[in-house]
Amino acid sequence: MSESRRRRPATAKAAAASPVLAHAPALLRISSRNYSSWSMRGWLILRLSGLPFTTEVVSPDDPATRAELLLQSSSILLPCLVHDGAELWDTLAIAEYLHELLPEAGLMPADRIARARSRSICGEMHAGFHALRSSLPMNLRAHVPGFTVWSAARADLERIFNLWRGCLSAWGGPWLFGDRPTLADAMYAPVVLRCRSYDVALDETCEAYARTVLGWPAVQEWIAAAREEPEPRITELEFESEF
């Protein structure tokens, strides 16, 4: 028997043992790493899934991308996942697709009640908190000490902090649903970065959670790439700041 034929069963066995290896690599299109919270969410979700993927950055100079970042677009089309004939541009659709494709990755909590809560709080992030988005835009290069958070954005933040406290109390932390990150942590990670950029004070429980998120290697990788990414500045999303 030839060497190549002897190797085939081992390869097939490895693919069967690791469902990720049986899937074709994916492509994730994103916009700015520095300014796009939705691109960050999509990227973190893919990293959690374990599915191999490459990243393609669409320039913020693209009019449609710029409109999304400035909250002037009726739809958010980035991030966009392209995989095995599917093209998905909604972050929750990407998450549900990956959960169906790779349920063993644990994107959703295993417990039925926890999974229902996860869907609820992820849906709330997906659809709400508009004052927070417009008043504290994502900008990982910025640090604005003493930033004034007005009442509407403050109400959004208090709601988010209450969601964090509830999950951490119910499922024991240090992540929202226990001892490992899930979809919910990917959805709320950009809020942690906004709090750091705009000098938002956190209570002890929320600060501990924020430190957990900031210590997530995938988040650190995203931040490092954002700071190095050569891209046009979007002055509408910048304040007088220090890096």
Secondary structure, DSSP 8 states (H G I E B T S, - for coil): --HHHHHHHHHHHHHHH-GGGGS--EEEEE--TTT-HHHHHHHHHHHHHT--EEEEE--TTSHHHHHHHTT--SS---SEEEETTEEE-SHHHHHHHHHHH-GGG-SS-SSHHHHHHHHHHHHHHHH--HHHHHHS---TT---TT----HHHHHHHHHHHHHHHHHHHHH-SSBTTBSS--HHHHHHHHHHHHHHHTT----HHHHHHHHHHHT-HHHHHHHHHHHH------GGG--S---
